[in-house]
Amino acid sequence: MKMNEKVAIITGASSGLGKATAIAFAKEGANIVMAARRPEKLNEAADYVKSLGANVLALQTDISKADQVVQMVNLTLETFGRVDLLINNAAIDYPSPITELTTDQWDQIIGVNLSGMFYASKAVFPTMMKQNSGYIINISSVAGKKGWPNATAYCATKFAMAGFTQALNGEGKPYNIRCSIVYPGGMDTEWHTNPNPKRIDPEAVANFLVHMATQDPRFVVNEAVVSPINEGGYP
Ligand SMILES: NC(=O)c1ccc[n+]([C@@H]2O[C@H](COP(=O)([O-])OP(=O)(O)OC[C@H]3O[C@@H](n4cnc5c(N)ncnc54)[C@H](OP(=O)(O)O)[C@@H]3O)[C@@H](O)[C@H]2O)c1
């Protein structure tokens, strides 16, 4: 059990990659904090992770609301006393041409994908500084490497995550806090309404996240593109 006694917060854990990641870290013995908005999906996912024997805290949280994110981290500390890993995974998109993308949709995409990452990272950082250890993994996308039509706001957030990650990695170094960015390619999740057999299972990406988080803490995988070999999304 490579993550015994460790505490991992995973945002967007009610489905897809977030849920798969909660399962993968639970199997390595971590205590898991699962955050998302939909209580039924969240509790169902949390019950499954508990059934694996993990200690689980399921917290209904809208990551785009700073006060809710602070509450999420406070409850984590009250329950488990520390935070070793934060995975900023929650994201949304409203695929549409720029002429149809509303300013409200733009604000929401920025609010969840970017501001949510900032609120959560800021909220855990003081604890990680005191611990003199910690790891933050930000989930971007191949849409953070290449711009796609009908995804201006989404791509803008996924590209921007790179600058945030690099800057924060530098800030964390004196405290042994590491910060990485992962760029998944197409994954078979609720994100897509149409099936495509070329997509990768979120479990495969989740297992890769475990691999990253269990390396020697004296080095960091700064960034990783994890895309299906037979999908055209990334060269
Ligand atoms: N699927 C793909 O092909 C693909 C490819 C590249 C990158 N990604 C990235 O992978 C990550 C996970 O996506 P996925 O494929 O697993 O899709 P998903 O199943 O739709 O998962 C998205 C998660 O984010 C949560 N979420 C959305 N808004 C939230 C908010 N305001 N506060 C808290 N949680 C929120 C959702 O839960 P609630 O609705 O319950 O809040 C859900 O659990 C995202 O960052 C996405 O950009 C996905």
The ligand as an SDF file (V2000), in Angstrom:
LIG
                    3D

 48 52  0  0  0  0  0  0  0  0999 V2000
  -13.1690   12.8750  -20.9660 N   0  0  0  0  0  0  0  0  0  0  0  0
  -12.2320   13.3580  -21.7420 C   0  0  0  0  0  0  0  0  0  0  0  0
  -12.1170   12.9740  -22.9390 O   0  0  0  0  0  0  0  0  0  0  0  0
  -11.2100   14.3170  -21.2120 C   0  0  0  0  0  0  0  0  0  0  0  0
  -10.0940   14.5880  -21.9930 C   0  0  0  0  0  0  0  0  0  0  0  0
   -9.1210   15.4680  -21.5130 C   0  0  0  0  0  0  0  0  0  0  0  0
   -9.2660   16.0440  -20.2700 C   0  0  0  0  0  0  0  0  0  0  0  0
  -10.3740   15.7690  -19.5130 N   0  0  0  0  0  0  0  0  0  0  0  0
  -10.4580   16.4060  -18.1970 C   0  0  0  0  0  0  0  0  0  0  0  0
  -10.6050   15.3860  -17.2280 O   0  0  0  0  0  0  0  0  0  0  0  0
  -11.2660   15.9320  -16.0780 C   0  0  0  0  0  0  0  0  0  0  0  0
  -12.4040   15.0250  -15.6630 C   0  0  0  0  0  0  0  0  0  0  0  0
  -13.3660   14.9620  -16.6840 O   0  0  0  0  0  0  0  0  0  0  0  0
  -14.2020   13.6290  -16.9790 P   0  0  0  0  0  0  0  0  0  0  0  0
  -13.8900   13.2020  -18.3490 O   0  0  0  0  0  0  0  0  0  0  0  0
  -14.0410   12.6780  -15.8600 O   0  0  0  0  0  0  0  0  0  0  0  0
  -15.6940   14.2180  -17.0440 O   0  0  0  0  0  0  0  0  0  0  0  0
  -16.9310   14.1060  -16.0210 P   0  0  0  0  0  0  0  0  0  0  0  0
  -17.2710   12.6850  -15.7930 O   0  0  0  0  0  0  0  0  0  0  0  0
  -17.9650   15.0180  -16.5740 O   0  0  0  0  0  0  0  0  0  0  0  0
  -16.3440   14.6890  -14.6810 O   0  0  0  0  0  0  0  0  0  0  0  0
  -16.3040   16.0560  -14.3690 C   0  0  0  0  0  0  0  0  0  0  0  0
  -16.4100   16.1700  -12.8720 C   0  0  0  0  0  0  0  0  0  0  0  0
  -16.3060   17.5470  -12.4890 O   0  0  0  0  0  0  0  0  0  0  0  0
  -17.2960   17.8020  -11.5310 C   0  0  0  0  0  0  0  0  0  0  0  0
  -17.6080   19.2230  -11.5050 N   0  0  0  0  0  0  0  0  0  0  0  0
  -18.0430   20.0030  -12.5320 C   0  0  0  0  0  0  0  0  0  0  0  0
  -18.2700   21.2460  -12.0980 N   0  0  0  0  0  0  0  0  0  0  0  0
  -17.9680   21.2660  -10.7680 C   0  0  0  0  0  0  0  0  0  0  0  0
  -18.0010   22.2590   -9.7710 C   0  0  0  0  0  0  0  0  0  0  0  0
  -18.4060   23.5120  -10.0310 N   0  0  0  0  0  0  0  0  0  0  0  0
  -17.6240   21.9340   -8.5190 N   0  0  0  0  0  0  0  0  0  0  0  0
  -17.2230   20.6690   -8.2380 C   0  0  0  0  0  0  0  0  0  0  0  0
  -17.1750   19.6950   -9.1370 N   0  0  0  0  0  0  0  0  0  0  0  0
  -17.5340   19.9840  -10.4000 C   0  0  0  0  0  0  0  0  0  0  0  0
  -18.4770   16.9270  -11.9310 C   0  0  0  0  0  0  0  0  0  0  0  0
  -19.2970   16.6170  -10.8230 O   0  0  0  0  0  0  0  0  0  0  0  0
  -20.6640   17.3720  -10.4430 P   0  0  0  0  0  0  0  0  0  0  0  0
  -21.4040   17.6080  -11.7350 O   0  0  0  0  0  0  0  0  0  0  0  0
  -21.3300   16.3930   -9.5330 O   0  0  0  0  0  0  0  0  0  0  0  0
  -20.2420   18.6240   -9.7600 O   0  0  0  0  0  0  0  0  0  0  0  0
  -17.7440   15.6660  -12.3490 C   0  0  0  0  0  0  0  0  0  0  0  0
  -17.5010   14.8350  -11.2330 O   0  0  0  0  0  0  0  0  0  0  0  0
  -11.6720   17.3350  -16.4740 C   0  0  0  0  0  0  0  0  0  0  0  0
  -10.7250   18.2530  -15.9780 O   0  0  0  0  0  0  0  0  0  0  0  0
  -11.6250   17.3250  -17.9880 C   0  0  0  0  0  0  0  0  0  0  0  0
  -11.3810   18.6160  -18.5150 O   0  0  0  0  0  0  0  0  0  0  0  0
  -11.3450   14.9230  -19.9590 C   0  0  0  0  0  0  0  0  0  0  0  0
  1  2  1  0
  2  3  2  0
  2  4  1  0
  4  5  1  0
  4 48  2  0
  5  6  2  0
  6  7  1  0
  7  8  2  0
  8  9  1  0
  8 48  1  0
  9 10  1  0
  9 46  1  0
 10 11  1  0
 11 12  1  0
 11 44  1  0
 12 13  1  0
 13 14  1  0
 14 15  2  0
 14 16  1  0
 14 17  1  0
 17 18  1  0
 18 19  2  0
 18 20  1  0
 18 21  1  0
 21 22  1  0
 22 23  1  0
 23 24  1  0
 23 42  1  0
 24 25  1  0
 25 26  1  0
 25 36  1  0
 26 27  1  0
 26 35  1  0
 27 28  2  0
 28 29  1  0
 29 30  1  0
 29 35  2  0
 30 31  1  0
 30 32  2  0
 32 33  1  0
 33 34  2  0
 34 35  1  0
 36 37  1  0
 36 42  1  0
 37 38  1  0
 38 39  2  0
 38 40  1  0
 38 41  1  0
 42 43  1  0
 44 45  1  0
 44 46  1  0
 46 47  1  0
M  CHG  2   8   1  16  -1
M  END
$$$$
